[in-house]
Amino acid sequence: LVESVVFEPFMGFVILANCICIGIEVEMCPPEDSIRFKPTTGSKESAGCPAGLKNAWEHAFTLIFVLEFLLRTQAHGLGYYTASAQNMADAALVWVTGVLMTWIIQPLQWNVGPLRNLTVLRAFRLIRIARVVRSLPQFKEMWLLIRGLMESGRTLFWTAVVIAFVNYIFGIAFMFIATDRDLYLTKKSDLDACGAGDDCAELSEEIAQIMKYFGSLGGAMYTLIQIMGGDSWSENIVRPISTIFPEVQYVFILYVAVSCYVLVNLVTAVIVDNALAITKEDDETKLREKRDAEKKTCDELRSLFETLDADGSGELSAEELDESFQDSTVQTKFELLDLSKEKVKDLFDLLD
């Protein structure tokens, strides 16, 4: 059944329907500890939540996914799930967010708290839909985008490390320039000795501006992230501080050149290079899968003809072939190979 051409599309449709229902549940059925929760008399569900329908589809989807797991295990063994990290994660979602949450915890009315949010993780199974349609030319770009996203984890990790390293170095530099200099200490002393008046208020605002953005190493690094993202950094950060420390604007220019132009473009180049490699690898994978399928078909045909050779002569006669059509097991194997009775006879005549 799992090898049927309709099995994967059917499961893709079920996964899509499950994700739509999850969205409805999140929108209409907030938990009791949510600020969106609207209490109703005699029910633990929020007002407007289709509680009965929600429970029905949760049980239905859980049943379908468990049956899928059992069918795949029967057809391929547990090795189907242990051989791939994606398949292992898929099985974990079925048994944790499905069986555990729907069939064990909810009937016992245990207070699971944040564990309830694990149900949302089922939405990640949408990736399987892309795997189902990846062989269709119309969805090639979608599959490449999703596969690139899935395989960009290592690139994203090292990007975050490099960005943190750059911001750490420049954060130290900016703290030294803006907060650990004699000019800042002089202004701080002037503020301590200052009384009331507009000058004191302006001086206080200048120091507050410095402390707001560069008062700590963590704060300085966060400010640099804001600059890297282009979030109103010129008017709100650089110009006010430059009025106190004019030379700091040159350091800002250096940081923008390194982070926004060099680093970001390098990351983009690496991601594009990975995407091109994935495209090439995907074509090679399809070719390899096609060759493996052809080899598997040839092996199955060879094994089938050896089974039909009743006298063990190493040759298949026309009589043995005709007798094989009376065996339901042999007919099933021919149908799995997409070979009708006429095609088998034509193949025999061709090889004879």
Secondary structure by P-SEA (a helix, b strand, c coil): cccccaaaaaaaaaaaaaaaaaaaaaaccccccccccccccccccccccaaaaaaaaaaaaaaaaaaaaaaaaaaccaaaaaacaaaaaaaaaaaacccccccccccccccccccccccccccccaaaaaaaacccccaaaaaaaaaaaaaaaaaaaaaaaaaaaaaaaaaaaaaaaccccaaaaaaaaaaaaccccaaaaaaaaaaaaaaaccccaaaaaaaaaaaaacccccccccaaaaaacccaaaaaaaaaaacccaaaaaaaaaaaaaaaaaaaaaaaaaaaaaaaaaaaaaaaaaaaaaaacccccccccaaaaaaaaacaaaaaaaaaacccaaaaaaaaaaac
